[in-house]
Amino acid sequence: MLEKLRIPPCGAYCEACKSYGTTCAGCVETNGNPFFLGGMGLDVCPVWQCAEKHEVEHCGNCSDFPCSEFLSWYDPDRGVVTSLRRAGLLALRKRIGEEAWVRWVKEKKIGFGG
């Protein structure tokens, strides 16, 4: 299902990101390796790896959510509030389901969840 919807497990919505489709193919399309990881010395997003390890479609479905891995993954230029924002988006995603969540994000014009 995530392949079809192209939404990563972390709570971000790639299609709302200004880099999506230009400098970045998206997290799902790159198997958790968005373009910005290269500048961080990473091959795969640690949140992506964690979701795979726990076999969940998104972090909100994990019994450990929100874990330290999730909470420590944020844009340092924007602060830890980005992790908290994604946590809220994931709680909603879990409650209303994948397709309804995507519709809601598009309707509300929610930007990049990172």
N, C-alpha and C positions, 0 to 999 in steps of 0.2 A: 504494500500500500504506500509506503513512504517513497518508493521509486516513482510511483504514479504522481504523487502530490509534490515531490521534490522538497520535502521539509526535513531538516535535520533534527536530531534528538534533543538539542540544547535549548530550544525555545525561540531561536531566531527564525525569521521567515525570509529566506534567501531572496525571493523574488522582489522584496521591498528594498533590498540593499542597492545602493547606486552602483556598486561594482558588479552586480550580478549581470551576466550576459556580455560584459565588456572585458574586464580584467579577471573575472572569476566565473567559473562554470557552475559554481554552487557546491555545497557540501555533499549532497547525495551523489551528484554526478562525478565527484572526485574521490568518493569513498572516504570522506572526512579529511580531505587535504585541500582546503581553500587556499587561495593564492597568498594570503598574508602569513601563513605558517612558515614559509621559506625564510622570511625576515626574522623569524623567531627561533630558527634552528630546529624546527620540528617537522617531521614527515607526516604525522597524523595528529589530528586534534585529540587531546586527552579525554575530552568529554565524549567524543565519538567512540573512542576505544572503550571507555567505561560502559557506555550503553550497549555496545556489542558484547562485552564481557558478561553483563547482566542480562543479556538477551531481551531488552526492552525496546519498543519502538521509539520511546522518548523518555527522558529523565523523570518526568512526572509520574510515570508508571513504575518506577523503581521503588522498592521497599526502603532503600537507603536515602531517598530524596528528602530534602536537599543535602547532599553529601559535601564534604570538604573539597573534593575535586570540582564539583559543579560551582560552588561558591567562590572558589579561587580563580575561576576562569572568567575574566572580564577585561574590558578595554581599559588599560591604565590611564588613558587620556580622559576617560569619562567616569571612572571610579566604580566601586563595588555596587553601586546602585543598578548597574546594568545586569548583574547577576540576579538581583532581587526582582527586577522587571521581568526577566526571562522566567523566573520562578512563578510569578503570577500568571504569565502567559501559558506556562505548562500546566498549572492547576486548572485553568480554564479549558485547555486542550483535553485534559483527562476527563473533565466533567461533561463536555459537550460533544467530544469525538473529533476525529481528524477533519472530515469534510466540513462540518459546521464551524470548526475553528478557523479553517482557511477562509471560509465565507465571511466570518466575523472580522478577521484581521483585515481583509480587503475592504469590507464595508466601512470599518472605522479608520481605514488608512493608517494602520499601525506600521511604523517604519521598522527598520532593522532591529531585531530583538537583542542584538549583542550588546 
